[in-house]
Amino acid sequence: MPANKDDKQNNPSLELLNQYAKYFPHVLFTSQDALEKYASKMDPDTYRDCVDLQEGEEPPESTNPREHMYVLTNLVGRNPTTAAFVATRGSDPNEKVVAKFVMLNDDKQASYARSELHCLAACTHFGIVKHYDDFKSEDKLLLIMEYGSGGDLNKQIKQRLKEHLPFQEYEVGLLFYQIVLALDEVHSRRMMHRDLKSANIFLMPTGIIKLGDFGFSKQYNDSVSLDVGSSFCGTPYYLAPELWERKRYSKKADMWSLGVILYELLTLHRPFKGPSQREIMQQVLYGKYDPFPCPVSASMKALLDPLLSKDPEDRPTTQQLLQTEFMKYVTNLFQDIVRHSETIPPKDREEILKQLQESNERAPLPSSIRYGVVSSQVTQGGYLYKYGSDYRWKKRYFFIGNGQLRISLSDNPENDGVAPKSVNLATVSDVFPVPEVYSQKHPNQLVIWFNNGQKIIAYANTVEDRDMWISKFHRACGM
């Protein structure tokens, strides 16, 4: 949301704070003292009567009105129809939130506001900003939402460009995965975001990122796989060709925007730019984006090129992206990071892991994979370098046979003096190559994932050996 030039974002005038606080005088204040003075004299039941409830909606369960009162502090930005402030919760001045005002000036603006509230409230995914409260007056809507204290991704990109500090590709993979996961949640609810851009992705101090600003989002009666969209809306740099051509569109328009964001993460630049909307439109419709100013791996190009296909049919869905070998690896890597994170509160960590597990369970199998019965007929033996718990690579003998994977010091385990480790191949969930982005020091890596979330990482001397091992595992596991 662009700020007016006259606004001092970090220190807005008391007059400006008062102007917006007066729109909702029972819940907004300009200081904690003013809030406490008001709340101490207020009967909780009176407060409940002041909250605008939808028909059939129950009032807040809390008997402490301060939980639903807020102190406006910093201006984030404003324009003629919206304004956003950082605020603190009355019951906990250390908890920051975002207070967003939407002016209901006409039927169109009111429709967008209702849709934003509906879509935001419907999404409870960890990768989407949380909806806390909402209040409505005759001509204004107030949304209270989660605050991203790390700023937005667009500002991060600009800062990195200024400092000549590009993202490493392994960082891009983890960021991109989280955006895909959040967008998958949106699409699974028959919604389109319709304004997907780096400025609407917010950074949390825990390392988690959140998709926000649902101002143009909409939920449809039909599947968003169909061409159900017709409104021309969004940000020019991120608009898909079909919108510029004023055609009806599907969720594949969001996928185009996702491709633009991936290009930004890789290069710190936008793929389509120009001094005017017309020039941006011509570049998009021509379908050629600027060459990469820096080397980009084959894995990343394989993700990016289909997303920026002019034909929507050629763009993948979020589910198709999540089923690529690259994204499957990042999925498990992200789970591992969350599981061992010391910055994510335990309650949040538990909820994230639960949602990740649910996402994995509902994902369709790729058409190329069919899980069957473990085969005891497939055998393969040879040396690989296994990554150990001491973070060192050690030469080990891997043997597939009789439905088991056996790992020993040598090909003659009876003489090793150490019992080999054996696991049932029925416990293996998948085997695939580690993307080169995550295996630069030791190429030709493969990862064996187990149903319990554990993994074995190893590397072969050649890519041919690695692929042979993966093929043997697939056959032995009935994949």
C-alpha positions in Angstrom: 0.0 0.0 0.0 1.8 3.2 -1.1 2.0 5.9 1.5 1.2 9.6 0.9 4.3 11.7 0.7 3.0 13.9 3.6 2.7 11.0 6.0 5.5 10.3 8.4 5.3 6.6 8.5 7.3 5.9 11.7 5.9 8.8 13.7 2.5 9.9 12.5 1.0 13.0 14.0 -1.4 12.7 16.9 -3.9 14.4 14.8 -3.7 11.6 12.2 -4.0 8.9 14.8 -7.0 10.7 16.4 -8.6 11.0 13.0 -8.6 7.2 12.5 -9.2 6.2 16.1 -12.5 8.2 16.1 -13.8 6.0 13.3 -14.1 3.2 15.9 -14.1 5.0 19.3 -15.0 1.9 21.4 -12.0 -0.2 20.2 -9.3 2.2 18.9 -7.2 4.6 21.0 -4.1 6.7 20.6 -2.4 5.7 23.9 -2.5 2.9 26.4 -3.5 5.3 29.1 -6.6 6.4 27.2 -7.5 2.8 26.5 -7.2 1.9 30.2 -9.2 4.9 31.3 -12.0 4.0 28.9 -11.9 0.2 29.7 -11.9 0.7 33.5 -15.2 2.5 33.3 -16.8 0.2 30.8 -19.1 -2.7 31.5 -18.0 -5.7 29.3 -21.6 -6.3 28.2 -21.6 -2.7 27.0 -18.5 -3.4 25.0 -20.1 -6.5 23.5 -23.0 -4.4 22.3 -20.6 -2.0 20.6 -19.0 -4.8 18.5 -20.7 -5.1 15.1 -21.8 -8.7 14.8 -23.1 -10.5 11.8 -26.5 -12.2 12.1 -26.3 -15.3 14.3 -22.7 -14.5 15.3 -21.8 -14.9 19.0 -20.1 -12.0 20.8 -16.4 -12.4 21.8 -16.0 -15.0 24.5 -13.6 -12.9 26.5 -14.9 -10.9 29.4 -11.8 -8.6 29.2 -12.7 -5.9 26.6 -9.0 -5.0 26.4 -8.4 -8.1 24.3 -10.4 -6.5 21.5 -9.2 -2.9 22.0 -6.1 -1.5 20.2 -3.7 1.4 20.4 -2.7 2.9 17.0 1.1 3.6 16.8 2.8 3.7 13.4 1.4 4.4 10.0 2.2 1.7 7.4 0.7 3.4 4.4 -2.6 4.9 3.1 -4.4 5.8 -0.1 -7.8 7.2 -0.8 -9.6 3.9 0.0 -7.4 2.1 2.6 -5.0 2.9 5.4 -2.9 0.5 7.6 -1.4 1.2 11.0 0.7 -0.9 13.4 -1.2 -1.1 16.6 -0.8 -2.8 20.0 -3.3 -5.0 21.7 -4.9 -3.5 24.8 -4.5 -6.6 26.9 -0.8 -7.0 26.0 1.0 -3.8 24.8 3.9 -5.9 23.7 1.8 -7.7 21.0 1.8 -5.8 17.7 -1.0 -6.2 15.1 -2.0 -4.4 11.9 -5.1 -2.3 11.9 -6.4 -1.9 8.3 -9.1 0.6 7.5 -11.2 0.1 4.3 -13.4 3.0 3.2 -16.7 1.7 1.8 -17.2 4.6 -0.6 -19.2 2.7 -3.2 -20.7 -0.7 -3.9 -17.6 -1.9 -5.7 -15.3 -1.0 -2.8 -17.8 -2.6 -0.3 -17.8 -5.8 -2.4 -14.0 -6.0 -2.4 -14.0 -5.4 1.4 -16.5 -8.1 2.1 -14.6 -10.5 -0.1 -11.3 -9.7 1.7 -12.8 -10.2 5.1 -14.4 -13.5 4.0 -11.3 -14.9 2.4 -8.9 -13.8 5.2 -11.2 -15.2 7.9 -11.6 -18.5 6.1 -7.8 -19.2 5.9 -6.2 -20.6 9.1 -3.0 -21.7 7.5 0.3 -20.9 9.1 1.6 -19.3 5.9 -1.3 -16.8 5.7 -1.6 -13.7 8.0 -4.0 -14.4 10.8 -7.3 -12.6 11.1 -7.9 -11.5 14.7 -10.8 -9.1 14.7 -13.1 -7.0 12.4 -15.4 -4.1 13.1 -17.8 -2.4 10.7 -19.4 1.1 10.7 -21.8 2.5 8.2 -19.0 3.4 5.7 -15.8 1.8 7.0 -14.4 -1.6 7.8 -11.6 -2.2 10.3 -9.6 -5.4 10.0 -7.2 -6.5 12.8 -4.5 -8.8 11.5 -1.2 -10.4 12.3 1.8 -8.2 12.1 4.9 -9.2 10.1 7.7 -7.5 12.1 10.3 -8.3 9.4 8.7 -6.2 6.8 7.7 -7.4 3.4 9.6 -9.4 0.8 9.7 -6.5 -1.7 11.6 -4.3 0.8 13.9 -7.2 1.5 14.6 -7.6 -2.2 15.3 -3.8 -2.7 17.6 -3.8 0.3 19.5 -6.8 -1.0 19.8 -5.1 -4.4 21.2 -2.0 -2.8 23.7 -4.0 -0.8 24.6 -6.3 -3.8 23.6 -9.3 -1.7 21.5 -11.7 -3.7 19.6 -14.6 -2.2 21.4 -18.0 -2.4 19.4 -20.5 -4.3 18.9 -22.7 -1.3 17.3 -19.7 0.4 15.1 -19.1 -2.7 13.9 -22.7 -2.6 12.8 -22.4 1.1 11.1 -19.0 0.5 9.4 -20.1 -2.7 8.2 -23.3 -1.1 6.4 -21.4 1.6 4.7 -19.1 -0.9 3.5 -22.1 -2.9 2.2 -23.8 0.2 0.2 -20.7 1.2 -1.2 -20.2 -2.3 -2.1 -23.9 -2.4 -4.2 -23.3 0.7 -6.0 -20.4 -1.0 -6.7 -22.3 -4.2 -7.9 -25.4 -2.3 -10.7 -23.2 -0.9 -11.9 -22.2 -4.4 -10.3 -18.8 -4.0 -7.9 -16.7 -6.1 -5.6 -14.1 -4.5 -5.5 -11.9 -7.6 -2.8 -9.6 -6.2 0.1 -11.9 -5.5 3.3 -9.9 -5.3 6.4 -9.7 -3.2 5.0 -6.6 -1.3 2.2 -8.8 -0.1 4.5 -11.5 1.4 5.5 -10.7 5.0 8.5 -11.8 7.0 8.2 -13.1 10.6 11.1 -13.1 13.1 10.8 -16.9 13.3 11.8 -17.3 9.6 8.3 -18.2 8.5 6.8 -16.0 5.8 3.1 -15.1 5.4 0.9 -14.3 2.4 -1.3 -11.3 3.1 -3.4 -8.4 1.7 -6.4 -10.2 0.4 -7.9 -6.9 -0.9 -8.6 -8.4 -4.4 -9.1 -12.0 -3.4 -12.4 -13.7 -4.1 -14.0 -17.1 -3.4 -16.0 -18.7 -6.2 -18.8 -21.2 -6.4 -17.0 -23.2 -9.1 -13.5 -24.6 -9.0 -10.8 -22.0 -9.7 -9.4 -24.4 -12.2 -12.0 -23.1 -14.5 -12.0 -19.6 -16.1 -14.2 -18.0 -13.4 -12.4 -14.7 -13.0 -13.4 -11.6 -15.0 -12.4 -8.5 -13.0 -9.3 -6.7 -14.2 -7.4 -6.2 -10.9 -3.9 -6.6 -9.5 -0.5 -4.9 -9.9 0.7 -4.4 -13.5 4.2 -5.9 -13.0 2.5 -9.2 -11.9 -0.5 -9.4 -14.2 -0.8 -12.5 -16.4 -1.2 -12.1 -20.2 -4.9 -13.2 -20.1 -5.7 -10.3 -17.8 -4.0 -7.8 -20.2 -6.0 -9.3 -23.0 -9.2 -8.9 -20.9 -10.0 -12.6 -21.1 -11.6 -14.6 -18.3 -9.0 -16.3 -16.1 -8.4 -19.1 -13.6 -6.0 -19.8 -10.8 -3.3 -20.0 -13.4 -3.2 -16.2 -13.3 -2.0 -16.5 -9.7 0.6 -19.0 -11.0 2.0 -16.4 -13.4 2.4 -13.9 -10.5 4.1 -16.7 -8.6 6.6 -17.0 -11.5 7.3 -13.2 -11.4 8.1 -13.5 -7.6 10.4 -16.5 -8.2 12.3 -14.4 -10.9 12.5 -11.6 -8.4 14.0 -13.9 -5.7 16.6 -15.2 -8.1 17.7 -11.9 -9.7 16.4 -9.1 -7.4 14.8 -7.6 -10.5 11.4 -8.0 -12.1 11.1 -9.8 -15.4 8.8 -7.3 -17.0 9.3 -3.6 -16.4 8.8 -0.3 -18.1 8.0 3.4 -17.6 4.3 2.8 -18.4 1.6 0.2 -18.1 1.5 0.0 -21.9 5.1 -1.0 -22.1 4.8 -3.6 -19.3 1.8 -5.0 -21.1 3.6 -5.3 -24.4 6.6 -7.1 -22.7 4.2 -9.5 -21.0 2.2 -10.2 -24.2 5.4 -10.7 -26.2 6.3 -13.4 -23.6 10.0 -12.8 -23.3 11.5 -11.8 -20.0 15.0 -10.3 -19.4 17.8 -12.8 -19.4 19.2 -13.7 -16.0 21.8 -11.2 -14.8 23.4 -14.0 -12.8 23.9 -17.8 -13.1 20.7 -19.8 -12.3 20.6 -23.5 -11.8 18.8 -25.9 -14.1 16.4 -26.8 -11.3 15.3 -23.2 -10.8 14.9 -22.6 -14.5 12.8 -25.8 -14.7 10.4 -24.3 -12.1 10.4 -20.8 -13.6 9.9 -21.3 -17.3 6.5 -23.1 -17.1 5.2 -20.5 -14.6 5.9 -17.7 -17.1 4.3 -19.5 -20.0 2.0 -17.3 -22.0 -0.6 -20.1 -22.3 -2.3 -20.7 -18.9 -2.6 -24.4 -19.8 1.1 -24.7 -19.8 1.5 -23.4 -16.2 1.6 -25.9 -13.4 -0.8 -25.8 -10.4 0.5 -25.5 -6.9 -0.1 -29.2 -6.4 1.9 -30.1 -9.5 4.7 -27.8 -8.3 4.7 -29.5 -4.9 5.1 -32.9 -6.5 8.3 -32.1 -8.4 11.4 -33.7 -7.1 12.8 -30.3 -6.2 9.8 -29.3 -4.1 9.5 -32.7 -2.5 13.0 -32.3 -1.2 12.4 -28.8 0.0 9.2 -30.0 1.7 11.1 -32.4 3.8 13.9 -30.0 4.4 11.5 -27.4 5.6 9.8 -29.9 8.0 13.3 -30.7 9.3 14.1 -27.0 9.9 10.8 -26.4 11.7 11.1 -29.5 13.8 14.5 -28.3 15.1 13.8 -24.6 15.2 14.6 -22.7 18.4 12.9 -19.5 17.2 9.5 -20.9 16.6 7.4 -21.2 19.8 6.5 -24.9 20.6 2.8 -24.4 20.1 3.3 -22.8 16.7 5.9 -25.5 15.8 3.4 -28.2 16.6 0.7 -26.6 14.5 3.0 -26.0 11.5 4.1 -29.6 11.5 0.5 -30.8 11.8 -0.5 -28.7 8.8 2.5 -29.9 6.8 1.5 -33.5 7.5 -2.1 -32.9 6.4 -0.8 -31.2 3.3 1.4 -34.2 2.4 -1.5 -36.7 3.1 -3.9 -35.0 0.8 -1.4 -34.5 -2.1 -2.2 -36.7 -5.1 0.4 -39.1 -6.3 2.2 -38.1 -9.5 1.0 -40.1 -12.4 4.4 -41.6 -12.8 4.4 -43.2 -9.4 2.2 -46.0 -8.2 2.9 -47.5 -4.8 2.6 -51.3 -4.8 4.1 -54.3 -3.0 7.7 -54.3 -1.9 9.7 -56.7 -4.1 12.1 -59.2 -2.5 13.4 -60.0 -6.0 15.3 -56.8 -6.6 18.9 -56.8 -5.4 21.6 -54.2 -5.6 24.9 -53.8 -3.7 27.6 -51.2 -3.7 29.4 -48.4 -1.9 27.9 -45.0 -1.3 29.0 -42.1 1.0 26.5 -41.7 3.8 25.9 -38.5 5.7 26.2 -39.2 9.4 24.8 -37.7 12.6 28.3 -36.2 13.2 27.9 -34.2 9.9 30.6 -36.2 8.2 30.5 -38.3 5.0 31.5 -41.9 5.5 31.9 -44.7 3.0 29.3 -47.4 3.6 28.1 -50.5 1.8 24.5 -50.4 0.8 22.6 -53.6 0.0 19.0 -54.0 -1.2 17.6 -57.5 -1.0 14.8 -59.6 0.5 12.7 -56.4 1.0 15.4 -54.9 3.2 18.0 -52.1 3.0 21.2 -53.1 4.8 24.0 -50.7 5.5 27.3 -52.0 6.7 31.0 -51.0 6.9 31.9 -53.3 4.0 30.5 -55.9 1.6 31.4 -58.6 4.1 29.6 -57.5 7.3 30.3 -60.7 9.1 33.9 -59.6 9.4 33.2 -55.9 10.2 33.0 -56.4 14.0 29.9 -54.1 13.9 26.4 -55.3 13.2 24.9 -53.8 10.0 21.8 -51.7 10.2 18.8 -53.0 8.4 15.4 -51.3 7.6 12.3 -52.7 6.0 11.7 -51.2 2.6 8.0 -51.0 3.4 8.9 -48.0 5.7 10.4 -46.0 2.8 8.1 -43.3 1.5 10.2 -42.0 -1.4 13.6 -41.8 -2.9 14.8 -39.1 -5.2 17.8 -37.0 -6.1 18.9 -34.1 -4.0 18.6 -30.9 -6.1 22.0 -29.5 -7.1 21.1 -26.3 -5.2 21.4 -28.3 -1.9 24.3 -30.6 -2.9 27.0 -28.4 -4.4 29.9 -29.6 -2.2 29.0 -33.2 -2.8 27.1 -33.7 -6.1 25.2 -36.9 -7.1 23.3 -37.1 -3.8 20.1 -39.1 -3.2 17.8 -39.0 -0.3 15.8 -41.9 1.2 12.7 -40.6 3.1 10.9 -42.8 5.6 7.3 -42.8 6.7 8.3 -41.5 10.2 10.0 -38.4 8.7 13.5 -39.7 9.1 15.9 -39.7 6.1 19.2 -41.1 4.8 21.3 -38.9 2.5 24.1 -40.5 0.5 26.1 -39.6 -2.6 27.5 -41.7 -5.5 30.6 -41.2 -7.5 28.7 -40.4 -10.7 25.2 -39.2 -11.6 24.7 -42.5 -13.5 25.4 -44.5 -10.3 23.0 -42.3 -8.3 20.2 -42.6 -10.9 20.7 -46.4 -11.0 20.4 -46.6 -7.2 17.2 -44.5 -7.3 15.8 -46.8 -10.0 16.6 -49.9 -7.9 15.0 -48.4 -4.8 11.8 -47.5 -6.8 11.5 -51.0 -8.1 12.3 -52.7 -4.8 9.7 -50.5 -3.0 7.0 -51.0 -5.6 7.1 -47.3 -6.7 
